[in-house]
Amino acid sequence: MILDGIVDEDKWLAEGIAGIQHHAFYMHRALDANNLRDALKYSAQMLSELRTSRLSPHKYYQLYMRAFDELRKLEMFFKDESRHGVSIIDLYELVQHAGNILPRLYLLCTVGSVCIKSKEAPAKDVLKDLVEMCRAVQHPIRGLFLRSYLSQVSRDKLPDLGSEYEGGSDTVTDAVDFVLQNFTEMNKLWVRMQYQGPGRSREKHEKERSELRDLVGKNLHVLSQIEGVELQMYKDTVLPRVLEQVINCKDELAQYYLMDCLIQVFPDEYHLQTLETLLGACPQLQPTVDVKTVLSQLMDRLSNYAASSTDVLPEFLQVEAFAKLSSAIGRVIEAQVDMPIVGAISLYVSLLTFTLRVHPDRLDYVDQVLGACVRKLSGSAKVEDKRAIKQVVALLSAPLEKYNDIVTALTLSNYPRVMDHLDDGTNKVMAMVIIQSIMKNDSCISTADKVEVLFELIKGLIKDLDGTSDDELDEEDFHDEQNSVARLIHMLYNDDPEEMFKIICTVKKHIMNGGPKRLPFTVPPLVFSALGLVRQLQGQEGEVFGEDVPATPKTIFQFLNQTIEALSSIPSPELALRLYLHCAEAANDCDLEPVAYEFFTQAFVLYEEEIADSKAQVTAIHLIIGALQRMNVFGTENRDTLTHKATGYSAKLLKKPDQCRAVYACSHLFWVDDQDGVKDGERVLLCLKRALRISNAAQQMASVTRGNSGPVTLFVEILNKYLYFFEKGNPQITSAAIQGLVELITNELQSDSSNVKPTSDAFFTSTLRYIQFQKQKGGAMGEKYASIKV
């Protein structure tokens, strides 16, 4: 059925074009013969083809353009009075004798334009006559194209300011009145189209009307091009009459298009100075009109106008643009109760963009926009519409992008309240945007109050929201999020110790709710921030340690102990042990022996009760030995207790090679190469001998289980320890002992040469080469090595 209609339209169009071409042929012959009577006759017959009602607007336009091209030739003929011998005034009267109204008016408009150009009659009289007589055609499509033709032929002949047609009784006001009257009549015809043609669907009507909207909008464009339409005339005449027509037509399509057209064609300065009038029309539009888009486009234009030059900013302040826009948006949202949430938020996004461009220094305006958005969102717990979520993210991102400083955003009281309406997933995305902004701009958050607000904003990353389980999270994304939070903690800093301690306590309050998966990421940076504060206090004058100052090293160490306890209970004992040892070293630097001892005690308790994996035990005991070796704050009793524990645990490791390495590592606990360090040669020798016994036992076990003595690497490692202490001057380590150990290793290698690992052989060869080098070097060291034979 539809296909048949299209075929019929094509046939009717072809017939119409053929008719125009046929009559145009005879018209051309008449023009060539300077025969006015025949020219008028055939031109009228040609224009009669435009009387059809069977074509859609698109097809009718094609027919109209054929006739339009022919009328341009006829106009040239009319201009040359020598060819037809009739005055323009007489010709104006003559063409009115055409039989049909539509051809008569097309000819009248053509002669009228020639008449104005010849200046034989006042322009305003001709224009008024033409625009009034065109009312005779009330068919919407035919009438629209006729008035479009009138607008086209007269636009360059309007009595504009500085125009050749201005003067005498012809003024700019006449030109404006003519265009406005033509616009009004065209809009009425356009609106009436929806009621034409029985049996047609509403969708088809709307499509056809949409195709013709530019014919109506061109009138506003013509108005904007009139030089004489200055601000005062626009304010007093043009805008009120256009808005009156827009509001009274009560048509959704017309109102939206004409408001959009009005905003686009007239200068930004005019909009700014007539803002109250323009905005006052918005609530009077039909409820179904997309006012949000109209307002958004208006604010975008004004924003760009403000960004174009700083000289125009005082104008915005003078007219109180923000207050008027904010009030108008509120009235529109209140009037359109069915407006979807995405529409309301998009309005606030445009208003915020406008505010950030025009009033970047007015944070109270920014917060006011966010507050209005909060009130709109208060009816629902979470925003669920994806488009609305996107708009909320845009709203929250705008201040970050403008100020490049999260610190500014933290002063906005309504910022976190907007974030509360995001779903958990989007809340995390927004939190990551905030953290990335801080990293990108190297922002330093320097007060506890700002940290409180910041961690409220990113709470989606530091704790579970609404019962969401960590198990539901993608592991890689989760690690990225928590690493970002860890980096953020390092960006929190203040030179004042008291404020810094408040910041650290605030962070702890928030991250301790993170659960067992988050704490291993977030506790270490918090601990190291606190240790940094300890180092800062350590380097200051003595009065900082007074009882009246809350941020003392002792207070901070108590805080650290509580914090790491939470980590060890989740459980993450290996990480907690490392942190206890770091704290012990910091206490050592502050000369706080009881505190350092307590941290080592906690580390040993963790080792004994929580660390069961054999590999983890090996790592842990070496960490303990290394940290203990660097301690110089302990008295004899405490040091002996801790070293005894370390050596005892070393000897209890599961695998003999691990035992051996841990025990010979303990030898360093009894010989610290400092001026005031411990130097107990006998106990060093005991550790090394014990390591030898364990190594020998490992060899025997290997012989029993594998049928060979196993690698001699452990013996070579112990030999290197002997050499180290021998060079350091330990009197208990003699050249004879070293000689005996060299011979032992040599015998082991010779007795089981088939199973010697290349690495063991190379290690021993390098050690012997070192001994030989020391012997050849001479001096005191050469003398010490002289008795060793290799």
ZAKE-338745 format. One line per field, with one value per residue (C-alpha): x, y, z; residue number from 0; residue in one letter. Coordinates in steps of 0.05 Angstrom, whole numbers, plus 5000, padded with zeros to 4 digits. Example, Ala and Ser with C-alpha at 12.3 -4.5 7.8 and 13.67 -1.06 7.14 Angstrom:
! ZAKE-338745
X 5246,5273
Y 4910,4979
Z 5156,5143
k 0,1
r A,S
This chain:
! ZAKE-338745
X 5000,5056,5094,5033,5029,5103,5094,5032,5070,5127,5078,5043,5109,5131,5065,5073,5144,5123,5067,5116,5165,5110,5082,5152,5171,5115,5130,5203,5178,5134,5192,5237,5183,5173,5100,5077,5006,5027,5083,5033,4984,5034,5069,5001,4987,5057,5045,4978,5016,5034,4960,4965,4948,4972,5046,5084,5126,5189,5160,5125,5192,5221,5162,5168,5242,5227,5176,5223,5277,5229,5204,5274,5274,5206,5231,5288,5237,5194,5254,5266,5208,5235,5217,5145,5129,5086,5104,5117,5057,5012,5044,5030,4957,4957,4981,4924,4878,4905,4847,4872,4894,4959,4989,4964,5001,5066,5064,5046,5106,5151,5127,5126,5201,5214,5170,5209,5274,5251,5230,5168,5128,5146,5175,5133,5068,5086,5111,5049,5004,5039,5041,4967,4944,4982,4931,4885,4923,4906,4927,4987,5037,5018,5015,5083,5118,5084,5106,5175,5179,5156,5211,5263,5249,5242,5300,5350,5299,5279,5286,5344,5393,5441,5401,5385,5311,5313,5291,5229,5172,5209,5245,5275,5211,5173,5222,5216,5140,5138,5183,5147,5079,5103,5134,5069,5026,5076,5077,5001,5001,5056,5019,4954,4987,4977,4902,4903,4887,4839,4864,4938,4978,5005,5076,5069,5043,5101,5151,5122,5120,5192,5212,5181,5208,5265,5216,5189,5256,5285,5243,5280,5346,5325,5307,5376,5409,5373,5426,5376,5352,5394,5389,5333,5289,5302,5283,5221,5193,5225,5232,5163,5127,5165,5154,5081,5073,5114,5073,5005,5014,5012,5047,5103,5143,5136,5153,5216,5241,5227,5259,5320,5321,5314,5373,5417,5406,5409,5473,5494,5495,5421,5405,5444,5408,5339,5352,5293,5243,5271,5272,5203,5174,5202,5152,5095,5113,5075,5094,5119,5169,5241,5256,5319,5353,5332,5359,5422,5436,5424,5472,5524,5520,5526,5584,5621,5606,5636,5697,5708,5731,5740,5712,5641,5641,5617,5554,5538,5545,5504,5444,5451,5453,5467,5409,5361,5383,5381,5311,5286,5312,5278,5212,5217,5232,5175,5126,5144,5131,5139,5208,5255,5311,5363,5332,5335,5407,5429,5401,5443,5504,5494,5483,5546,5586,5560,5578,5648,5662,5629,5639,5698,5714,5643,5647,5581,5547,5578,5555,5486,5479,5501,5452,5395,5414,5414,5344,5321,5353,5327,5264,5303,5359,5403,5403,5389,5380,5446,5439,5424,5485,5528,5501,5515,5587,5593,5566,5617,5675,5664,5694,5754,5769,5760,5801,5851,5851,5811,5823,5774,5722,5730,5703,5637,5590,5541,5594,5593,5517,5511,5559,5514,5461,5507,5505,5564,5598,5594,5613,5678,5690,5680,5726,5780,5770,5781,5844,5872,5859,5899,5956,5956,5958,6003,5953,5970,5913,5937,5882,5844,5777,5792,5817,5751,5712,5758,5751,5676,5679,5719,5685,5665,5738,5755,5696,5639,5575,5506,5531,5571,5620,5692,5684,5640,5697,5745,5812,5854,5807,5806,5882,5885,5834,5869,5937,5907,5882,5951,5983,5931,5951,6021,5991,5964,6015,6023,6087,6053,6061,5995,5955,5992,5975,5902,5905,5935,5882,5827,5854,5857,5784,5762,5807,5797,5728,5759,5757,5811,5823,5834,5876,5939,5938,5919,5952,6025,6022,5988,6043,6098,6064,6063,6136,6152,6120,6163,6226,6202,6193,6259,6296,6264,6282,6273,6211,6170,6173,6140,6079,6034,6044,5997,6037,6097,6136,6108,6037,6049,6081,6020,5977,6021,6017,5941,5939,5985,5947,5886,5927,5954,5884,5853,5902,5962,6018,6077,6060,6046,6114,6150,6114,6130,6204,6201,6170,6223,6278,6243,6238,6312,6327,6285,6324,6260,6284,6219,6179,6229,6230,6153,6153,6203,6161,6100,6141,6164,6092,6068,6125,6109,6034,6012,6066,6062,6087,6160,6181,6147,6183,6251,6237,6210,6270,6319,6280,6282,6356,6370,6329,6358,6429,6417,6390,6436,6385,6380,6416,6452,6393,6342,6390,6410,6337,6320,6383,6371,6300,6326,6379,6330,6278,6333,6352,6280,6266,6239,6294,6366,6394,6347,6368,6441,6434,6392,6441,6503,6464,6454,6529,6522,6480,6543,6591,6567,6620,6607,6650,6604,6576,6574,6636,6628,6676,6661,6587,6602,6645,6590,6539,6587,6604,6530,6518,6574,6541,6474,6507,6541,6475,6444,6501,6487,6412,6425,6471,6418,6360,6394,6454,6503,6531,6493,6520,6574,6547,6529,6602,6626,6577,6601,6673,6656,6628,6692,6732,6687,6698,6771,6782,6741,6791,6750,6804,6763,6766,6836,6872,6876,6800,6795,6849,6811,6746,6781,6809,6741,6707,6763,6756,6681,6688,6740,6702,6639,6665,6611,6554,6587,6543,6578,6552,6582,6649,6650,6632,6688,6738,6720,6729,6798,6817,6797,6841,6899,6887,6890,6955,6987,6963,7012,7008,6973,6918,6968,7004,6939,6924,6997,6988,6927,6946,6901
Y 5000,5047,5028,5044,5113,5127,5105,5150,5209,5199,5197,5260,5296,5276,5302,5367,5378,5361,5413,5466,5451,5453,5521,5548,5533,5578,5629,5632,5642,5700,5730,5726,5760,5813,5792,5811,5785,5715,5715,5728,5677,5620,5637,5634,5567,5543,5566,5531,5465,5487,5482,5407,5376,5306,5313,5305,5366,5334,5322,5389,5423,5392,5419,5487,5493,5481,5538,5582,5576,5598,5657,5684,5691,5724,5773,5794,5807,5850,5892,5914,5962,5974,5902,5901,5975,5976,6015,5975,6004,5985,5916,5908,5920,5878,5813,5815,5795,5724,5674,5631,5658,5619,5638,5709,5716,5685,5736,5791,5775,5774,5841,5869,5855,5891,5948,5957,5954,6007,6051,6072,6055,6057,5990,5986,5994,5939,5892,5903,5892,5827,5797,5813,5785,5720,5704,5684,5618,5577,5508,5493,5467,5514,5573,5557,5554,5617,5656,5625,5653,5721,5719,5698,5753,5808,5793,5836,5892,5906,5978,5959,6007,6032,5999,6035,6023,6059,6131,6174,6134,6068,6048,5987,5980,5967,5912,5879,5883,5851,5793,5782,5781,5733,5689,5690,5669,5615,5586,5583,5545,5499,5482,5471,5418,5365,5369,5362,5300,5247,5178,5195,5173,5222,5198,5216,5285,5298,5274,5320,5379,5366,5370,5440,5470,5506,5547,5577,5583,5623,5682,5685,5680,5738,5778,5764,5789,5857,5907,5954,5901,5927,5903,5951,5934,5860,5868,5911,5884,5822,5776,5789,5778,5715,5686,5705,5665,5607,5602,5612,5560,5505,5456,5412,5408,5482,5505,5463,5480,5555,5561,5525,5568,5632,5612,5594,5653,5714,5740,5714,5785,5792,5728,5751,5818,5787,5726,5736,5743,5683,5639,5662,5629,5560,5540,5563,5513,5448,5395,5348,5399,5379,5442,5412,5410,5482,5506,5465,5495,5565,5553,5523,5585,5631,5590,5595,5670,5678,5637,5679,5741,5762,5830,5802,5772,5836,5831,5764,5792,5853,5812,5759,5704,5647,5664,5671,5606,5568,5594,5578,5506,5497,5522,5478,5415,5432,5445,5381,5329,5273,5295,5234,5239,5239,5303,5339,5319,5339,5408,5412,5389,5446,5495,5471,5477,5548,5564,5536,5577,5642,5641,5594,5632,5623,5555,5571,5572,5504,5475,5505,5467,5402,5415,5424,5358,5324,5349,5322,5254,5250,5214,5151,5115,5100,5122,5062,5091,5084,5150,5185,5152,5178,5248,5244,5223,5282,5328,5302,5303,5375,5408,5361,5377,5452,5462,5405,5401,5354,5399,5449,5395,5374,5441,5427,5401,5371,5334,5270,5274,5268,5209,5174,5166,5126,5051,5013,5001,5073,5097,5059,5086,5157,5143,5120,5184,5225,5187,5192,5267,5272,5232,5270,5338,5316,5344,5341,5333,5368,5370,5316,5348,5344,5272,5256,5284,5250,5181,5191,5202,5140,5095,5049,5028,5021,4981,4938,4976,4948,4879,4869,4812,4816,4749,4782,4828,4818,4803,4845,4905,4897,4898,4961,4995,4978,4997,5064,5074,5055,5108,5158,5149,5172,5237,5256,5300,5359,5389,5399,5334,5341,5352,5295,5248,5269,5252,5184,5169,5190,5144,5086,5098,5089,5033,4987,4970,4944,4871,4817,4827,4902,4910,4879,4934,4993,4981,4981,5052,5076,5044,5076,5144,5138,5116,5177,5220,5184,5201,5273,5278,5243,5298,5355,5389,5355,5393,5357,5295,5331,5301,5358,5341,5284,5267,5235,5175,5133,5152,5136,5069,5050,5069,5026,4966,4969,4977,4918,4875,4883,4860,4799,4778,4774,4735,4761,4742,4747,4820,4837,4808,4851,4914,4897,4892,4960,4990,4959,4991,5059,5050,5033,5099,5136,5101,5069,5001,4976,4994,4959,4898,4895,4897,4839,4801,4809,4787,4723,4709,4714,4669,4617,4616,4639,4622,4549,4544,4522,4570,4628,4608,4610,4680,4704,4680,4712,4778,4774,4759,4816,4866,4843,4849,4923,4939,4977,5000,4935,4921,4856,4819,4837,4825,4757,4738,4757,4726,4662,4659,4672,4618,4570,4580,4575,4506,4482,4495,4436,4425,4415,4462,4517,4503,4508,4575,4606,4584,4611,4675,4680,4686,4759,4773,4763,4804,4872,4910,4977,5017,5000,4936,4868,4825,4757,4712,4649,4651,4665,4603,4563,4583,4565,4497,4484,4500,4451,4396,4409,4410,4344,4314,4339,4303,4238,4242,4254,4193,4149,4173,4185,4140,4198,4250,4308,4376,4409,4479,4486,4473,4525,4576,4562,4569,4638,4657,4633,4677,4737,4733,4715,4780,4819,4798,4747,4712,4648,4638,4611,4595,4523,4518,4548,4500,4441,4463,4472,4401,4374,4404,4380,4309,4311,4334,4280,4223,4236,4269,4238,4274,4342,4398,4448,4506,4477,4464,4534,4565,4529,4545,4619,4617,4585,4637,4691,4660,4657,4730,4752,4713,4746,4816,4820,4866,4849,4811,4772,4751,4726,4683,4659,4596,4572,4524,4516
Z 5000,5020,4957,4914,4946,4931,4859,4852,4881,4833,4775,4798,4808,4738,4710,4747,4723,4652,4657,4683,4627,4575,4596,4610,4537,4511,4565,4540,4468,4493,4531,4470,4430,4485,4486,4557,4549,4529,4580,4635,4606,4603,4668,4703,4671,4692,4764,4765,4771,4843,4861,4870,4938,4922,4936,5001,5023,4997,4927,4927,4941,4878,4838,4871,4853,4780,4781,4822,4769,4715,4757,4761,4685,4687,4739,4693,4639,4686,4705,4633,4619,4548,4530,4552,4550,4614,4678,4740,4776,4718,4715,4790,4775,4712,4743,4792,4736,4735,4743,4800,4867,4874,4806,4817,4883,4857,4800,4847,4893,4832,4806,4877,4886,4819,4842,4907,4869,4821,4880,4844,4906,4980,5002,5065,5025,4975,5030,5072,5012,4993,5063,5073,5005,5016,5070,5012,5008,5070,5047,5093,5042,4986,5034,5066,4999,4974,5036,5031,4960,4986,5038,4988,4936,4988,5036,4998,4988,5060,5085,5131,5165,5112,5057,4992,5007,5073,5076,5077,5107,5099,5164,5197,5237,5172,5153,5222,5221,5152,5172,5238,5204,5151,5206,5246,5186,5165,5235,5237,5170,5195,5259,5221,5178,5232,5223,5147,5107,5133,5148,5154,5214,5265,5251,5178,5195,5242,5190,5137,5185,5205,5132,5127,5192,5158,5116,5181,5215,5157,5178,5245,5208,5163,5226,5257,5193,5194,5215,5246,5296,5354,5425,5446,5386,5398,5471,5459,5394,5363,5423,5455,5389,5371,5441,5439,5375,5403,5467,5435,5381,5436,5389,5416,5351,5335,5405,5411,5341,5345,5415,5389,5327,5368,5411,5352,5305,5350,5383,5452,5478,5462,5499,5560,5563,5553,5595,5642,5585,5548,5610,5631,5568,5584,5638,5591,5538,5529,5581,5526,5498,5510,5550,5580,5512,5498,5564,5557,5488,5516,5573,5527,5482,5542,5569,5503,5501,5571,5551,5488,5526,5598,5580,5577,5647,5681,5638,5668,5738,5721,5696,5751,5699,5748,5793,5735,5702,5768,5783,5713,5716,5783,5755,5694,5735,5782,5725,5687,5740,5690,5668,5672,5723,5667,5639,5705,5718,5648,5662,5725,5686,5637,5693,5728,5664,5656,5728,5723,5660,5681,5757,5771,5835,5864,5898,5933,5864,5847,5914,5903,5836,5869,5926,5877,5844,5913,5926,5859,5873,5944,5922,5904,5941,5881,5809,5765,5696,5658,5622,5688,5720,5662,5674,5749,5735,5687,5742,5792,5743,5721,5784,5782,5710,5721,5783,5773,5849,5892,5952,5921,5910,5983,6005,5969,6022,5972,5931,5975,5980,5904,5904,5955,5901,5855,5853,5882,5815,5792,5861,5854,5784,5810,5870,5822,5781,5844,5864,5793,5795,5859,5829,5764,5797,5854,5904,5977,6026,6088,6141,6178,6160,6085,6093,6127,6068,6018,6049,6052,5977,5963,6013,5957,5951,6024,6049,6024,6007,6019,6034,5970,5980,5960,5927,5873,5852,5794,5827,5779,5785,5860,5865,5821,5865,5930,5903,5884,5955,5981,5937,5959,6033,6015,5987,6056,6091,6138,6166,6234,6274,6311,6247,6213,6271,6265,6190,6205,6258,6209,6155,6205,6225,6153,6128,6188,6161,6097,6113,6106,6032,6035,6099,6070,6017,6061,6128,6104,6074,6137,6180,6138,6141,6217,6217,6174,6229,6281,6241,6236,6311,6323,6285,6323,6389,6455,6477,6423,6467,6526,6559,6535,6461,6440,6376,6411,6387,6444,6426,6353,6370,6411,6351,6306,6353,6352,6276,6261,6311,6267,6207,6243,6263,6193,6186,6148,6196,6148,6130,6203,6223,6172,6197,6270,6252,6215,6277,6321,6280,6285,6361,6361,6326,6378,6434,6462,6485,6517,6455,6408,6453,6452,6375,6372,6423,6378,6318,6354,6377,6306,6283,6335,6332,6263,6212,6196,6125,6123,6068,6104,6168,6133,6105,6172,6214,6166,6171,6247,6248,6199,6239,6306,6280,6265,6335,6383,6435,6474,6539,6550,6581,6528,6472,6499,6506,6434,6404,6443,6414,6344,6347,6378,6323,6270,6294,6293,6219,6181,6130,6150,6097,6121,6193,6175,6138,6193,6247,6213,6199,6275,6282,6260,6322,6365,6323,6301,6263,6296,6344,6403,6373,6406,6393,6425,6387,6426,6411,6338,6336,6371,6318,6261,6293,6303,6230,6211,6252,6219,6150,6166,6187,6122,6084,6121,6108,6035,6034,6065,6022,5955,5957,5953,6001,5969,5951,5992,5981,6055,6075,6025,6052,6123,6100,6073,6141,6174,6126,6141,6216,6207,6169,6221,6275,6313,6355,6360,6284,6270,6206,6229,6232,6162,6137,6166,6133,6065,6070,6091,6030,5984,6010,6001,5929,5913,5947,5906,5843,5799,5835,5845,5822,5777,5820,5884,5850,5820,5887,5924,5868,5874,5949,5942,5890,5940,5994,5945,5926,5999,6009,5950,5968,6025,6085,6150,6115,6074,6137,6168,6107,6099,6140,6100,6045,5985
k 0,1,2,3,4,5,6,7,8,9,10,11,12,13,14,15,16,17,18,19,20,21,22,23,24,25,26,27,28,29,30,31,32,33,34,35,36,37,38,39,40,41,42,43,44,45,46,47,48,49,50,51,52,53,54,55,56,57,58,59,60,61,62,63,64,65,66,67,68,69,70,71,72,73,74,75,76,77,78,79,80,81,82,83,84,85,86,87,88,89,90,91,92,93,94,95,96,97,98,99,100,101,102,103,104,105,106,107,108,109,110,111,112,113,114,115,116,117,118,119,120,121,122,123,124,125,126,127,128,129,130,131,132,133,134,135,136,137,138,139,140,141,142,143,144,145,146,147,148,149,150,151,152,153,154,155,156,157,158,159,160,161,162,163,164,165,166,167,168,169,170,171,172,173,174,175,176,177,178,179,180,181,182,183,184,185,186,187,188,189,190,191,192,193,194,195,196,197,198,199,200,201,202,203,204,205,206,207,208,209,210,211,212,213,214,215,216,217,218,219,220,221,222,223,224,225,226,227,228,229,230,231,232,233,234,235,236,237,238,239,240,241,242,243,244,245,246,247,248,249,250,251,252,253,254,255,256,257,258,259,260,261,262,263,264,265,266,267,268,269,270,271,272,273,274,275,276,277,278,279,280,281,282,283,284,285,286,287,288,289,290,291,292,293,294,295,296,297,298,299,300,301,302,303,304,305,306,307,308,309,310,311,312,313,314,315,316,317,318,319,320,321,322,323,324,325,326,327,328,329,330,331,332,333,334,335,336,337,338,339,340,341,342,343,344,345,346,347,348,349,350,351,352,353,354,355,356,357,358,359,360,361,362,363,364,365,366,367,368,369,370,371,372,373,374,375,376,377,378,379,380,381,382,383,384,385,386,387,388,389,390,391,392,393,394,395,396,397,398,399,400,401,402,403,404,405,406,407,408,409,410,411,412,413,414,415,416,417,418,419,420,421,422,423,424,425,426,427,428,429,430,431,432,433,434,435,436,437,438,439,440,441,442,443,444,445,446,447,448,449,450,451,452,453,454,455,456,457,458,459,460,461,462,463,464,465,466,467,468,469,470,471,472,473,474,475,476,477,478,479,480,481,482,483,484,485,486,487,488,489,490,491,492,493,494,495,496,497,498,499,500,501,502,503,504,505,506,507,508,509,510,511,512,513,514,515,516,517,518,519,520,521,522,523,524,525,526,527,528,529,530,531,532,533,534,535,536,537,538,539,540,541,542,543,544,545,546,547,548,549,550,551,552,553,554,555,556,557,558,559,560,561,562,563,564,565,566,567,568,569,570,571,572,573,574,575,576,577,578,579,580,581,582,583,584,585,586,587,588,589,590,591,592,593,594,595,596,597,598,599,600,601,602,603,604,605,606,607,608,609,610,611,612,613,614,615,616,617,618,619,620,621,622,623,624,625,626,627,628,629,630,631,632,633,634,635,636,637,638,639,640,641,642,643,644,645,646,647,648,649,650,651,652,653,654,655,656,657,658,659,660,661,662,663,664,665,666,667,668,669,670,671,672,673,674,675,676,677,678,679,680,681,682,683,684,685,686,687,688,689,690,691,692,693,694,695,696,697,698,699,700,701,702,703,704,705,706,707,708,709,710,711,712,713,714,715,716,717,718,719,720,721,722,723,724,725,726,727,728,729,730,731,732,733,734,735,736,737,738,739,740,741,742,743,744,745,746,747,748,749,750,751,752,753,754,755,756,757,758,759,760,761,762,763,764,765,766,767,768,769,770,771,772,773,774,775,776,777,778,779,780,781,782,783,784,785,786,787,788,789
r M,I,L,D,G,I,V,D,E,D,K,W,L,A,E,G,I,A,G,I,Q,H,H,A,F,Y,M,H,R,A,L,D,A,N,N,L,R,D,A,L,K,Y,S,A,Q,M,L,S,E,L,R,T,S,R,L,S,P,H,K,Y,Y,Q,L,Y,M,R,A,F,D,E,L,R,K,L,E,M,F,F,K,D,E,S,R,H,G,V,S,I,I,D,L,Y,E,L,V,Q,H,A,G,N,I,L,P,R,L,Y,L,L,C,T,V,G,S,V,C,I,K,S,K,E,A,P,A,K,D,V,L,K,D,L,V,E,M,C,R,A,V,Q,H,P,I,R,G,L,F,L,R,S,Y,L,S,Q,V,S,R,D,K,L,P,D,L,G,S,E,Y,E,G,G,S,D,T,V,T,D,A,V,D,F,V,L,Q,N,F,T,E,M,N,K,L,W,V,R,M,Q,Y,Q,G,P,G,R,S,R,E,K,H,E,K,E,R,S,E,L,R,D,L,V,G,K,N,L,H,V,L,S,Q,I,E,G,V,E,L,Q,M,Y,K,D,T,V,L,P,R,V,L,E,Q,V,I,N,C,K,D,E,L,A,Q,Y,Y,L,M,D,C,L,I,Q,V,F,P,D,E,Y,H,L,Q,T,L,E,T,L,L,G,A,C,P,Q,L,Q,P,T,V,D,V,K,T,V,L,S,Q,L,M,D,R,L,S,N,Y,A,A,S,S,T,D,V,L,P,E,F,L,Q,V,E,A,F,A,K,L,S,S,A,I,G,R,V,I,E,A,Q,V,D,M,P,I,V,G,A,I,S,L,Y,V,S,L,L,T,F,T,L,R,V,H,P,D,R,L,D,Y,V,D,Q,V,L,G,A,C,V,R,K,L,S,G,S,A,K,V,E,D,K,R,A,I,K,Q,V,V,A,L,L,S,A,P,L,E,K,Y,N,D,I,V,T,A,L,T,L,S,N,Y,P,R,V,M,D,H,L,D,D,G,T,N,K,V,M,A,M,V,I,I,Q,S,I,M,K,N,D,S,C,I,S,T,A,D,K,V,E,V,L,F,E,L,I,K,G,L,I,K,D,L,D,G,T,S,D,D,E,L,D,E,E,D,F,H,D,E,Q,N,S,V,A,R,L,I,H,M,L,Y,N,D,D,P,E,E,M,F,K,I,I,C,T,V,K,K,H,I,M,N,G,G,P,K,R,L,P,F,T,V,P,P,L,V,F,S,A,L,G,L,V,R,Q,L,Q,G,Q,E,G,E,V,F,G,E,D,V,P,A,T,P,K,T,I,F,Q,F,L,N,Q,T,I,E,A,L,S,S,I,P,S,P,E,L,A,L,R,L,Y,L,H,C,A,E,A,A,N,D,C,D,L,E,P,V,A,Y,E,F,F,T,Q,A,F,V,L,Y,E,E,E,I,A,D,S,K,A,Q,V,T,A,I,H,L,I,I,G,A,L,Q,R,M,N,V,F,G,T,E,N,R,D,T,L,T,H,K,A,T,G,Y,S,A,K,L,L,K,K,P,D,Q,C,R,A,V,Y,A,C,S,H,L,F,W,V,D,D,Q,D,G,V,K,D,G,E,R,V,L,L,C,L,K,R,A,L,R,I,S,N,A,A,Q,Q,M,A,S,V,T,R,G,N,S,G,P,V,T,L,F,V,E,I,L,N,K,Y,L,Y,F,F,E,K,G,N,P,Q,I,T,S,A,A,I,Q,G,L,V,E,L,I,T,N,E,L,Q,S,D,S,S,N,V,K,P,T,S,D,A,F,F,T,S,T,L,R,Y,I,Q,F,Q,K,Q,K,G,G,A,M,G,E,K,Y,A,S,I,K,V
